Amino acid sequence: MAPGRISLKDLKAVEDGSSEQSILHDLWPLDEIDPTKAKFPCCLVWTPLPVVSWLAPFIGHVGICREDGAIFDFAGSNFVNVDDFAYGSVARYVQLDRKQCCFPPHLSGHTCKHGYKHSENGTAVTWDDALRSCMSHFEHKSYNLFTCNCHSYIANCLNRLSYGGDLGWNMVNVAILVLLRGQWVSVMGVIRSFLPFAVVFCIGITMAGWPFVVAWSAFSFLLMTWFLVGTYCFKNLLDC
């Protein structure tokens, strides 16, 4: 090749390099997680619920955080909290990887395998854009602990991001993700999550004995059955 001439291969390398730089520019470095300031960049955060978590410690309130660490959580009908986490400070968190998200600038720009279906369900061009879009959507939703709750909001965000290349996020797998991968913020977070349950359980056994254990087991079983059946067998029932 003559000196000074640029081949198609070189042009493609420059184009690929520019695209990569653009992507890296969009995914700027995140700040460190700082529990003292309640900043958890790109994390799912969880805290126990009053009364409900005393009986079922595996149930709690969950939120999702912006890239600057501010928490968004669906806390009531037509209301999404911003940087004011309902029901107390964060007890555990899971930091998510933005590289596992799909941010399509147009229909042919999908990095996930879903393409048109992702666009039909709703997309986002950045992490924070997904949270804003979901907030606008849930500001017109009625809150219900059993059918449309904070986990529904998180699932909607993750589906809009096509996180992990998946559009099947729901209340159940969001809860499982936090339970299995969640890191405790501190020992106090563990105490807040399990001490009330332990006290209620001990009082129940002391006052009622084995009938209390049977009643608690039935309650937990029915609760889990409701969410599992409602999510996977009657999808429209818990779809909000």
Backbone as JSON, one array per atom type, in Angstrom:
{
  "sequence": "MAPGRISLKDLKAVEDGSSEQSILHDLWPLDEIDPTKAKFPCCLVWTPLPVVSWLAPFIGHVGICREDGAIFDFAGSNFVNVDDFAYGSVARYVQLDRKQCCFPPHLSGHTCKHGYKHSENGTAVTWDDALRSCMSHFEHKSYNLFTCNCHSYIANCLNRLSYGGDLGWNMVNVAILVLLRGQWVSVMGVIRSFLPFAVVFCIGITMAGWPFVVAWSAFSFLLMTWFLVGTYCFKNLLDC",
  "N": [[0.86, -1.2, 0.0], [0.5, 2.26, -0.77], [2.39, 4.92, 0.81], [0.79, 6.97, 3.23], [-1.77, 6.4, 2.5], [-4.96, 5.23, 3.58], [-6.36, 2.25, 4.63], [-9.45, 0.3, 4.31], [-9.61, -1.37, 6.46], [-8.12, 0.01, 8.39], [-9.76, 2.25, 8.71], [-12.02, 1.06, 9.8], [-10.97, 0.18, 12.22], [-10.45, 2.62, 13.45], [-13.04, 3.59, 13.63], [-14.23, 1.65, 15.3], [-12.7, 2.09, 17.55], [-13.46, 4.69, 18.2], [-16.15, 4.25, 18.82], [-15.89, 2.61, 21.02], [-14.6, 4.36, 22.78], [-16.64, 6.21, 23.1], [-18.58, 4.69, 24.44], [-17.19, 4.1, 26.76], [-16.96, 6.65, 27.71], [-19.57, 7.28, 28.34], [-20.05, 5.52, 30.44], [-18.99, 6.6, 32.98], [-16.59, 6.64, 35.71], [-17.77, 5.42, 38.85], [-18.61, 6.86, 42.04], [-17.33, 5.91, 45.28], [-19.07, 3.54, 47.33], [-20.92, 4.79, 50.01], [-22.12, 4.33, 52.96], [-22.58, 6.01, 55.17], [-23.45, 8.4, 54.14], [-25.59, 7.54, 52.8], [-25.24, 6.77, 50.11], [-25.22, 4.85, 47.31], [-24.02, 4.0, 44.58], [-25.49, 2.88, 41.57], [-26.77, 0.62, 42.71], [-28.87, -1.99, 44.1], [-30.86, -1.61, 46.91], [-31.8, -2.55, 50.25], [-34.07, -2.79, 53.0], [-35.47, -3.77, 56.19], [-39.05, -4.18, 56.64], [-41.39, -2.54, 58.78], [-43.23, -4.5, 61.13], [-44.15, -6.4, 59.05], [-41.66, -7.6, 58.29], [-41.01, -8.51, 60.78], [-42.42, -10.8, 61.06], [-41.83, -12.16, 58.72], [-38.79, -12.32, 57.82], [-37.54, -12.44, 55.38], [-38.77, -10.75, 53.72], [-38.8, -7.41, 52.59], [-38.19, -3.86, 52.08], [-37.3, -2.45, 49.01], [-35.01, -0.61, 46.94], [-33.62, 1.3, 44.17], [-30.59, 2.7, 42.93], [-29.34, 5.81, 41.66], [-26.65, 6.81, 39.4], [-25.16, 8.61, 40.85], [-25.59, 7.74, 43.37], [-27.93, 8.34, 44.75], [-31.04, 7.27, 46.15], [-33.85, 5.7, 44.69], [-37.15, 4.81, 45.34], [-40.2, 3.04, 45.24], [-42.66, 3.99, 47.18], [-45.29, 4.35, 47.87], [-48.71, 4.85, 46.78], [-48.75, 6.41, 43.64], [-46.3, 7.62, 44.11], [-42.87, 8.09, 44.21], [-40.05, 7.84, 46.05], [-37.19, 9.98, 46.31], [-33.9, 9.94, 47.07], [-34.46, 9.61, 49.78], [-34.84, 7.23, 51.54], [-37.45, 5.07, 52.25], [-38.69, 3.7, 55.36], [-36.36, 3.51, 56.88], [-32.71, 3.27, 57.28], [-30.39, 1.87, 54.86], [-29.96, -1.63, 54.9], [-28.82, -3.77, 53.53], [-27.11, -4.31, 50.38], [-26.74, -4.54, 46.77], [-24.43, -4.15, 44.32], [-24.78, -3.31, 40.95], [-23.7, -4.1, 37.58], [-23.08, -1.89, 35.09], [-22.24, -2.55, 32.58], [-23.61, -4.76, 31.91], [-25.96, -3.92, 30.97], [-28.3, -2.85, 28.42], [-28.11, -0.21, 26.31], [-29.63, 1.11, 23.95], [-29.18, 3.38, 21.31], [-30.78, 3.56, 19.11], [-33.1, 1.54, 17.17], [-31.59, -0.45, 15.89], [-29.4, -0.53, 17.47], [-29.13, -2.24, 19.61], [-27.54, -4.1, 22.19], [-28.32, -6.31, 23.45], [-30.08, -9.46, 23.05], [-32.72, -9.15, 22.47], [-33.78, -6.98, 21.07], [-36.3, -5.74, 19.12], [-38.4, -6.43, 20.9], [-37.41, -5.48, 23.32], [-37.38, -2.73, 22.77], [-40.1, -2.33, 22.45], [-41.07, -2.82, 25.01], [-39.91, -0.78, 26.4], [-37.08, 1.26, 26.64], [-33.81, 2.58, 27.57], [-31.35, 5.18, 27.43], [-29.34, 5.67, 29.15], [-28.25, 4.69, 32.45], [-29.39, 6.32, 34.5], [-31.44, 7.47, 33.02], [-33.18, 5.32, 32.67], [-34.12, 5.0, 35.3], [-35.45, 7.42, 35.68], [-37.46, 7.23, 33.74], [-38.91, 5.02, 34.69], [-39.75, 6.05, 37.11], [-41.53, 8.06, 36.26], [-43.46, 6.4, 35.15], [-44.39, 4.9, 37.38], [-45.4, 6.85, 39.01], [-48.01, 7.01, 38.47], [-49.21, 4.82, 39.47], [-50.99, 2.61, 41.68], [-50.1, 1.68, 44.9], [-49.67, -1.57, 46.19], [-49.11, -4.03, 48.52], [-49.24, -6.71, 47.82], [-49.59, -6.94, 45.07], [-48.54, -4.82, 43.49], [-45.73, -3.46, 44.13], [-42.69, -2.21, 45.74], [-40.78, -3.97, 44.72], [-41.81, -4.51, 42.22], [-41.34, -2.1, 40.95], [-38.52, -2.06, 40.83], [-38.11, -4.31, 39.21], [-39.25, -3.38, 36.83], [-37.44, -1.33, 36.19], [-35.06, -2.85, 35.76], [-35.84, -4.43, 33.62], [-36.22, -2.45, 31.71], [-33.63, -1.71, 31.39], [-32.7, -4.02, 30.34], [-31.19, -5.76, 31.92], [-28.46, -7.89, 32.34], [-29.07, -9.02, 29.94], [-31.7, -9.8, 30.01], [-35.25, -9.8, 29.93], [-37.06, -10.63, 31.71], [-37.42, -9.87, 34.37], [-38.87, -9.81, 37.62], [-40.97, -9.56, 40.59], [-40.22, -11.77, 42.18], [-37.64, -12.8, 41.26], [-36.14, -10.5, 41.64], [-36.23, -10.2, 44.44], [-34.9, -12.57, 45.15], [-32.37, -12.08, 44.04], [-31.43, -9.99, 45.7], [-31.47, -11.27, 48.19], [-29.64, -13.39, 47.84], [-27.28, -12.24, 46.84], [-26.9, -9.95, 48.24], [-25.03, -7.66, 50.22], [-24.27, -7.03, 53.59], [-24.57, -3.91, 55.19], [-23.67, -3.27, 57.73], [-23.09, -4.65, 61.04], [-25.18, -3.79, 62.59], [-27.19, -3.59, 60.72], [-27.81, -6.27, 60.27], [-28.77, -6.97, 62.79], [-31.03, -5.27, 62.99], [-32.56, -6.46, 61.06], [-33.09, -9.11, 61.88], [-33.43, -9.34, 64.67], [-35.99, -8.33, 65.67], [-37.7, -10.29, 64.53], [-36.73, -12.61, 65.8], [-37.39, -12.04, 68.46], [-40.23, -11.84, 68.34], [-40.78, -14.44, 67.5], [-39.82, -15.99, 69.64], [-41.5, -15.07, 71.72], [-43.96, -15.9, 70.69], [-43.66, -18.73, 70.66], [-43.31, -19.15, 73.4], [-45.78, -18.31, 74.45], [-47.74, -19.67, 72.93], [-46.7, -22.04, 72.0], [-46.16, -24.98, 69.98], [-48.38, -24.68, 68.17], [-48.08, -22.01, 67.35], [-45.75, -22.12, 65.8], [-46.62, -23.75, 63.73], [-48.63, -22.12, 62.66], [-47.1, -19.9, 61.86], [-45.46, -21.1, 59.94], [-47.38, -21.85, 58.05], [-48.32, -19.33, 57.32], [-45.99, -18.2, 56.14], [-45.62, -20.01, 54.05], [-47.97, -19.67, 52.53], [-47.65, -17.01, 51.81], [-45.31, -17.03, 50.2], [-46.2, -18.78, 48.23], [-48.26, -17.28, 47.07], [-46.85, -15.16, 45.78], [-45.17, -16.62, 44.05], [-46.99, -18.16, 42.47], [-48.63, -16.1, 41.51], [-46.76, -14.67, 40.03], [-45.6, -16.44, 38.13], [-47.62, -18.11, 37.16], [-50.03, -16.71, 36.85], [-49.54, -14.21, 35.29], [-50.55, -11.67, 34.66], [-51.78, -10.94, 36.97], [-49.99, -9.92, 38.87], [-48.79, -7.95, 37.44], [-47.69, -4.79, 37.0]],
  "CA": [[0.0, 0.0, 0.0], [1.27, 3.49, -0.86], [2.44, 5.68, 2.05], [-0.2, 8.02, 3.42], [-3.12, 5.94, 2.19], [-5.62, 4.54, 4.69], [-7.17, 1.13, 4.16], [-10.75, 0.12, 4.94], [-9.35, -2.0, 7.76], [-7.71, 1.07, 9.32], [-10.94, 3.06, 9.01], [-12.88, 0.29, 10.71], [-10.33, 0.18, 13.54], [-10.67, 3.95, 14.03], [-14.47, 3.67, 13.96], [-14.46, 0.81, 16.48], [-12.07, 2.75, 18.68], [-14.31, 5.83, 18.57], [-17.35, 3.72, 19.46], [-15.51, 2.13, 22.35], [-14.35, 5.53, 23.62], [-17.94, 6.8, 23.4], [-19.21, 3.85, 25.45], [-16.46, 4.28, 28.02], [-17.26, 7.99, 28.2], [-20.9, 7.23, 28.94], [-19.96, 4.8, 31.71], [-17.93, 7.23, 33.75], [-16.34, 5.95, 36.98], [-18.71, 5.71, 39.93], [-18.06, 7.16, 43.36], [-17.34, 4.79, 46.23], [-20.27, 3.36, 48.17], [-20.75, 5.5, 51.29], [-23.34, 4.14, 53.78], [-22.79, 7.11, 56.11], [-24.18, 9.44, 53.42], [-26.66, 6.83, 52.08], [-24.92, 6.82, 48.68], [-24.93, 3.51, 46.81], [-24.11, 4.13, 43.12], [-25.92, 1.74, 40.74], [-27.03, -0.52, 43.6], [-30.17, -2.27, 44.69], [-30.72, -1.49, 48.36], [-32.88, -3.25, 50.95], [-34.22, -2.56, 54.44], [-36.65, -4.49, 56.69], [-40.31, -3.46, 56.79], [-42.01, -2.67, 60.11], [-44.26, -5.52, 61.34], [-44.09, -7.48, 58.06], [-40.38, -8.3, 58.43], [-40.96, -9.17, 62.09], [-43.0, -12.13, 60.86], [-41.19, -12.79, 57.56], [-37.58, -11.52, 57.64], [-37.07, -12.48, 54.0], [-39.5, -9.69, 53.01], [-38.37, -6.08, 52.99], [-38.42, -2.77, 51.14], [-36.14, -2.38, 48.13], [-34.9, 0.55, 46.07], [-32.53, 1.27, 43.19], [-29.86, 3.96, 43.07], [-28.78, 6.5, 40.5], [-25.19, 6.72, 39.3], [-24.56, 9.41, 41.91], [-25.84, 7.08, 44.65], [-29.24, 8.69, 45.32], [-31.94, 6.12, 46.13], [-35.22, 5.81, 44.2], [-37.95, 3.67, 45.8], [-41.65, 3.16, 45.12], [-43.0, 3.91, 48.59], [-46.72, 4.52, 48.07], [-49.47, 5.1, 45.55], [-48.39, 7.61, 42.87], [-45.2, 8.3, 44.8], [-41.54, 7.48, 44.19], [-39.1, 8.58, 46.87], [-35.88, 10.27, 45.73], [-32.87, 10.25, 48.06], [-35.04, 9.6, 51.13], [-35.26, 5.83, 51.56], [-38.53, 4.82, 53.21], [-38.57, 2.64, 56.36], [-35.09, 3.44, 57.57], [-31.46, 3.23, 56.52], [-30.11, 0.65, 54.08], [-29.38, -2.74, 55.67], [-27.97, -4.53, 52.62], [-27.09, -3.75, 49.02], [-26.1, -5.27, 45.68], [-24.03, -3.22, 43.26], [-24.96, -3.89, 39.63], [-22.69, -3.77, 36.59], [-23.71, -1.21, 33.96], [-21.83, -3.2, 31.33], [-24.58, -5.81, 31.62], [-27.19, -3.26, 30.51], [-28.41, -2.53, 26.99], [-28.49, 1.2, 26.12], [-29.7, 1.29, 22.5], [-29.49, 4.74, 20.83], [-31.81, 3.39, 18.1], [-33.6, 0.17, 17.11], [-30.54, -1.38, 15.48], [-28.25, -0.38, 18.34], [-29.25, -3.1, 20.79], [-26.47, -5.05, 22.49], [-28.97, -7.52, 23.96], [-30.62, -10.31, 21.98], [-34.18, -9.0, 22.36], [-34.06, -6.03, 20.0], [-37.61, -5.1, 19.0], [-39.18, -6.64, 22.13], [-36.88, -4.55, 24.32], [-37.87, -1.4, 22.41], [-41.55, -2.31, 22.68], [-41.3, -2.78, 26.46], [-39.33, 0.43, 26.95], [-35.63, 1.23, 26.74], [-33.19, 3.77, 28.14], [-30.04, 5.43, 26.83], [-28.38, 5.65, 30.25], [-28.77, 4.12, 33.7], [-30.28, 7.29, 35.15], [-32.61, 7.64, 32.16], [-34.09, 4.22, 32.99], [-34.74, 5.28, 36.59], [-36.39, 8.53, 35.49], [-38.61, 6.72, 32.99], [-39.69, 4.17, 35.59], [-40.38, 6.93, 38.1], [-42.69, 8.66, 35.6], [-44.46, 5.35, 34.98], [-44.96, 4.48, 38.66], [-46.11, 7.96, 39.65], [-49.42, 6.85, 38.14], [-49.57, 3.47, 39.91], [-51.44, 2.44, 43.06], [-49.25, 0.74, 45.64], [-50.3, -2.69, 46.88], [-48.06, -4.93, 48.98], [-49.35, -8.04, 47.24], [-49.69, -6.97, 43.6], [-47.74, -3.78, 42.84], [-44.95, -2.91, 45.24], [-41.36, -1.7, 45.43], [-40.08, -4.95, 43.89], [-42.32, -4.31, 40.87], [-40.64, -0.94, 40.42], [-37.15, -2.48, 40.5], [-38.19, -5.2, 38.05], [-39.5, -2.54, 35.66], [-36.17, -0.67, 35.87], [-34.12, -3.82, 35.23], [-36.33, -4.8, 32.28], [-35.96, -1.31, 30.82], [-32.18, -1.77, 31.14], [-32.39, -5.37, 29.86], [-30.02, -6.11, 32.72], [-28.05, -9.28, 32.14], [-29.67, -9.5, 28.7], [-32.96, -10.46, 30.38], [-36.45, -8.97, 30.05], [-37.98, -11.38, 32.56], [-37.31, -9.51, 35.79], [-40.15, -9.71, 38.32], [-40.84, -9.42, 42.04], [-39.57, -12.93, 42.78], [-36.2, -12.88, 41.04], [-35.51, -9.33, 42.26], [-36.06, -10.55, 45.85], [-33.86, -13.61, 45.24], [-31.09, -11.42, 43.76], [-31.0, -9.26, 46.89], [-31.24, -12.23, 49.27], [-28.47, -14.23, 47.6], [-26.06, -11.48, 46.54], [-26.84, -8.74, 49.05], [-23.99, -7.49, 51.24], [-24.73, -6.27, 54.74], [-23.89, -2.64, 55.4], [-23.02, -3.32, 59.03], [-23.68, -5.59, 61.99], [-26.46, -3.21, 63.01], [-28.17, -3.95, 59.7], [-28.21, -7.66, 60.54], [-29.57, -6.94, 64.02], [-32.32, -4.66, 62.65], [-33.32, -7.35, 60.18], [-33.46, -10.4, 62.47], [-33.75, -9.31, 66.1], [-37.45, -8.29, 65.91], [-38.26, -11.6, 64.2], [-36.35, -13.55, 66.85], [-38.17, -11.7, 69.66], [-41.62, -12.24, 68.08], [-40.83, -15.9, 67.42], [-39.66, -16.51, 71.01], [-42.73, -14.76, 72.45], [-45.0, -16.77, 70.15], [-43.45, -20.1, 71.15], [-43.53, -19.14, 74.85], [-47.19, -18.14, 74.78], [-48.65, -20.59, 72.22], [-46.06, -23.33, 71.75], [-46.08, -25.48, 68.61], [-49.38, -24.08, 67.26], [-47.54, -20.78, 66.75], [-44.8, -22.52, 64.75], [-47.43, -24.22, 62.61], [-49.3, -20.95, 62.06], [-46.08, -19.1, 61.18], [-45.04, -21.84, 58.75], [-48.47, -21.74, 57.09], [-48.31, -17.95, 56.84], [-44.84, -18.04, 55.24], [-45.86, -20.83, 52.86], [-49.01, -19.02, 51.73], [-47.1, -15.77, 51.27], [-44.41, -17.38, 49.1], [-47.02, -19.37, 47.18], [-48.96, -16.19, 46.41], [-45.95, -14.45, 44.86], [-44.7, -17.54, 43.02], [-48.09, -18.47, 41.57], [-49.03, -14.86, 40.85], [-45.72, -14.22, 39.1], [-45.28, -17.38, 37.06], [-48.81, -18.8, 36.62], [-51.03, -15.72, 36.46], [-48.63, -13.06, 35.15], [-51.27, -10.38, 34.65], [-52.25, -10.66, 38.32], [-48.99, -9.1, 39.56], [-48.13, -7.11, 36.45], [-48.08, -3.38, 37.13]],
  "C": [[0.89, 1.24, 0.0], [1.25, 4.24, 0.45], [1.36, 6.77, 2.08], [-1.61, 7.61, 3.11], [-3.67, 5.12, 3.35], [-6.53, 3.46, 4.13], [-8.52, 1.11, 4.86], [-10.6, -0.49, 6.33], [-8.97, -0.96, 8.81], [-8.9, 1.94, 9.72], [-11.86, 2.37, 9.99], [-12.31, 0.29, 12.11], [-10.55, 1.51, 14.24], [-12.11, 4.09, 14.49], [-14.78, 2.88, 15.21], [-13.88, 1.47, 17.71], [-12.89, 3.92, 19.16], [-15.54, 5.37, 19.29], [-17.02, 3.29, 20.88], [-15.27, 3.28, 23.3], [-15.66, 6.18, 24.04], [-18.63, 6.03, 24.51], [-18.54, 4.07, 26.8], [-16.75, 5.66, 28.6], [-18.61, 8.01, 28.89], [-20.86, 6.57, 30.31], [-18.81, 5.37, 32.54], [-17.76, 6.52, 35.09], [-17.34, 6.38, 38.05], [-17.96, 6.08, 41.2], [-18.1, 5.9, 44.23], [-18.67, 4.73, 46.97], [-19.99, 3.99, 49.55], [-22.03, 5.39, 52.12], [-23.62, 5.31, 54.72], [-23.57, 8.25, 55.47], [-25.34, 8.85, 52.61], [-26.47, 6.95, 50.57], [-24.46, 5.44, 48.23], [-25.05, 3.51, 45.28], [-24.45, 2.82, 42.41], [-26.14, 0.47, 41.57], [-28.53, -0.76, 43.76], [-29.96, -2.24, 46.2], [-31.98, -2.05, 49.04], [-32.88, -2.86, 52.42], [-35.45, -3.31, 54.93], [-37.86, -3.58, 56.81], [-40.82, -3.58, 58.23], [-43.13, -3.7, 60.09], [-44.12, -6.68, 60.36], [-42.8, -8.29, 58.2], [-40.22, -8.94, 59.8], [-41.5, -10.59, 62.0], [-42.32, -12.89, 59.73], [-39.93, -11.98, 57.22], [-37.02, -11.55, 56.22], [-37.8, -11.44, 53.15], [-39.03, -8.34, 53.52], [-38.7, -5.06, 51.91], [-37.15, -2.58, 50.32], [-36.19, -1.13, 47.26], [-33.75, 0.37, 45.1], [-31.89, 2.65, 43.16], [-29.34, 4.5, 41.75], [-27.26, 6.33, 40.47], [-24.49, 7.57, 40.35], [-24.84, 8.85, 43.3], [-27.17, 7.39, 45.29], [-30.22, 7.53, 45.12], [-33.32, 6.52, 45.59], [-35.99, 4.6, 44.74], [-39.44, 4.01, 45.72], [-42.23, 2.9, 46.51], [-44.49, 4.05, 48.88], [-47.4, 4.84, 46.77], [-49.08, 6.44, 44.93], [-47.2, 8.36, 43.46], [-43.92, 7.48, 44.75], [-40.6, 8.38, 44.98], [-37.81, 8.83, 46.1], [-34.95, 10.72, 46.85], [-33.43, 10.39, 49.48], [-35.67, 8.23, 51.35], [-36.3, 5.59, 52.66], [-38.14, 3.67, 54.16], [-37.17, 2.47, 56.94], [-33.88, 3.34, 56.66], [-31.28, 1.89, 55.83], [-29.46, -0.4, 54.97], [-28.46, -3.59, 54.8], [-28.1, -3.99, 51.21], [-26.43, -4.72, 48.05], [-25.72, -4.26, 44.62], [-24.09, -3.94, 41.92], [-23.93, -3.35, 38.64], [-23.37, -3.14, 35.36], [-23.34, -1.83, 32.61], [-22.77, -4.34, 30.95], [-25.92, -5.24, 31.17], [-27.14, -3.03, 29.0], [-28.93, -1.11, 26.87], [-28.56, 1.5, 24.63], [-30.03, 2.73, 22.1], [-30.58, 4.73, 19.76], [-32.14, 1.9, 18.0], [-32.52, -0.84, 16.75], [-29.32, -1.32, 16.4], [-28.29, -1.22, 19.59], [-28.01, -3.99, 20.95], [-27.04, -6.33, 23.1], [-29.61, -8.27, 22.79], [-32.09, -10.04, 21.69], [-34.62, -7.98, 21.32], [-35.43, -5.38, 20.07], [-38.44, -5.24, 20.28], [-38.72, -5.7, 23.23], [-37.4, -3.14, 24.03], [-39.36, -1.27, 22.7], [-41.87, -2.18, 24.16], [-40.78, -1.51, 27.1], [-37.83, 0.3, 27.13], [-35.13, 2.5, 27.44], [-31.82, 3.94, 27.51], [-28.95, 5.51, 27.88], [-29.05, 4.99, 31.46], [-29.78, 5.06, 34.33], [-31.54, 7.55, 34.34], [-33.65, 6.55, 32.44], [-34.83, 4.49, 34.3], [-35.76, 6.41, 36.48], [-37.65, 8.06, 34.76], [-39.52, 5.87, 33.87], [-40.4, 5.01, 36.64], [-41.63, 7.57, 37.5], [-43.82, 7.66, 35.44], [-45.16, 5.02, 36.29], [-45.6, 5.62, 39.45], [-47.59, 7.96, 39.32], [-49.92, 5.45, 38.53], [-50.01, 3.47, 41.36], [-50.58, 1.36, 43.73], [-50.1, -0.33, 46.31], [-49.22, -3.69, 47.25], [-48.06, -6.26, 48.25], [-49.34, -8.08, 45.71], [-48.79, -5.95, 42.89], [-46.95, -3.04, 43.91], [-43.56, -2.45, 44.78], [-40.56, -2.66, 44.56], [-40.54, -4.84, 42.43], [-41.59, -3.15, 40.18], [-39.22, -1.31, 39.98], [-37.16, -3.37, 39.26], [-38.41, -4.41, 36.77], [-38.22, -1.84, 35.22], [-35.21, -1.65, 35.2], [-34.55, -4.31, 33.84], [-36.07, -3.69, 31.28], [-34.47, -1.26, 30.46], [-31.77, -3.06, 30.44], [-31.16, -5.89, 30.6], [-29.71, -7.6, 32.61], [-28.6, -9.87, 30.87], [-31.03, -10.13, 28.9], [-34.09, -9.43, 30.46], [-37.48, -9.62, 30.96], [-37.87, -11.07, 34.03], [-38.69, -9.32, 36.39], [-39.9, -9.62, 39.82], [-40.02, -10.54, 42.66], [-38.07, -12.93, 42.54], [-35.45, -11.63, 41.51], [-35.23, -9.62, 43.74], [-34.95, -11.58, 46.03], [-32.47, -13.0, 45.0], [-30.56, -10.71, 45.0], [-30.67, -10.23, 48.03], [-29.94, -13.01, 49.08], [-27.18, -13.43, 47.43], [-25.89, -10.24, 47.41], [-25.73, -8.78, 50.09], [-24.54, -6.63, 52.37], [-23.91, -5.0, 54.89], [-23.09, -2.66, 56.69], [-23.67, -4.4, 59.89], [-25.04, -5.09, 62.45], [-27.55, -3.53, 62.0], [-28.69, -5.36, 59.89], [-29.13, -7.71, 61.76], [-30.96, -6.38, 63.75], [-33.2, -5.61, 61.85], [-33.84, -8.59, 60.9], [-33.85, -10.37, 63.94], [-35.26, -9.21, 66.35], [-38.13, -9.63, 65.62], [-37.96, -12.62, 65.3], [-37.17, -13.31, 68.12], [-39.62, -12.16, 69.5], [-41.74, -13.76, 68.09], [-40.73, -16.52, 68.82], [-40.92, -16.26, 71.84], [-43.86, -15.68, 71.99], [-44.88, -18.19, 70.65], [-43.74, -20.18, 72.65], [-45.02, -19.11, 75.19], [-48.1, -19.21, 74.14], [-48.04, -21.95, 71.93], [-46.06, -23.68, 70.27], [-47.17, -24.95, 67.68], [-48.9, -22.79, 66.61], [-46.59, -21.11, 65.61], [-45.56, -22.98, 63.51], [-48.09, -23.05, 61.88], [-48.3, -20.09, 61.29], [-45.63, -19.78, 59.89], [-46.11, -21.75, 57.66], [-48.51, -20.35, 56.47], [-47.18, -17.74, 55.82], [-45.06, -18.8, 53.94], [-46.88, -20.16, 51.94], [-48.48, -17.74, 51.07], [-46.2, -16.06, 50.06], [-45.19, -17.97, 47.92], [-47.74, -18.29, 46.37], [-48.06, -15.52, 45.37], [-45.45, -15.36, 43.75], [-45.78, -17.84, 41.99], [-48.52, -17.22, 40.79], [-48.04, -14.38, 39.81], [-45.59, -15.13, 37.9], [-46.5, -18.1, 36.45], [-49.89, -17.82, 36.15], [-50.31, -14.36, 36.35], [-49.35, -11.72, 35.2], [-51.73, -9.97, 36.04], [-51.3, -9.71, 39.05], [-48.25, -8.18, 38.61], [-48.61, -5.68, 36.6], [-47.05, -2.49, 36.45]]
}
